[in-house]
Amino acid sequence: MEISNLLKMDGNIVLGIINEKLRLECDTIDDLVSRYELDSEELNNKMAELGYRYDPITNQFR
């Protein structure tokens, strides 16, 4: 899977992939967007459309 195409996918799939990357590979959301060259605003908007917000304490979208 091309990570660059991630934000074009279905939001529920994106949620699962992003939370997995946060859990296994990245310590913060900033680390994630930097490592995978994602647009932070676009990612947050996509998750907000589904009703999710990033929780820095658990390091996941909830």
C-alpha positions as CSV (number, residue, x, y, z in Angstrom):
1,M,0.0,0.0,0.0
2,E,1.2,3.5,-0.9
3,I,1.0,5.5,2.3
4,S,0.7,8.7,0.1
5,N,-2.7,7.4,-1.0
6,L,-3.9,6.8,2.5
7,L,-6.0,9.9,2.9
8,K,-7.9,9.1,-0.2
9,M,-9.2,5.8,1.2
10,D,-12.4,5.2,3.2
11,G,-12.2,7.0,6.5
12,N,-12.8,3.8,8.6
13,I,-9.8,2.1,6.9
14,V,-7.7,5.2,7.4
15,L,-8.6,5.2,11.1
16,G,-7.4,1.6,11.6
17,I,-4.2,2.1,9.7
18,I,-3.4,5.4,11.4
19,N,-4.1,4.0,14.9
20,E,-1.9,1.0,14.1
21,K,1.0,3.2,12.9
22,L,0.6,5.3,16.1
23,R,0.6,2.2,18.3
24,L,3.5,0.4,16.7
25,E,5.7,2.9,15.0
26,C,5.2,6.5,16.0
27,D,5.3,8.1,19.4
28,T,3.3,11.2,18.5
29,I,1.0,12.5,15.7
30,D,3.8,14.8,14.7
31,D,6.1,11.9,14.3
32,L,3.5,10.1,12.1
33,V,2.8,13.0,9.8
34,S,6.5,13.7,9.4
35,R,7.5,10.1,8.8
36,Y,4.8,9.4,6.2
37,E,4.8,13.0,4.8
38,L,1.1,13.4,5.5
39,D,-0.8,16.7,5.6
40,S,-1.7,17.1,9.3
41,E,-4.7,19.3,8.7
42,E,-6.1,16.9,6.0
43,L,-5.6,14.0,8.4
44,N,-7.3,15.7,11.3
45,N,-10.2,16.9,9.0
46,K,-10.8,13.4,7.7
47,M,-10.9,12.0,11.2
48,A,-13.1,14.8,12.4
49,E,-15.6,13.9,9.7
50,L,-15.9,10.5,11.3
51,G,-16.2,12.0,14.8
52,Y,-12.6,11.2,15.9
53,R,-10.0,13.5,17.5
54,Y,-6.4,12.7,18.3
55,D,-5.8,12.0,22.0
56,P,-2.2,12.6,22.9
57,I,-2.5,10.7,26.2
58,T,-3.4,7.4,24.5
59,N,-1.6,8.4,21.2
60,Q,-4.6,7.4,19.1
61,F,-7.7,8.8,17.4
62,R,-10.7,8.3,19.6
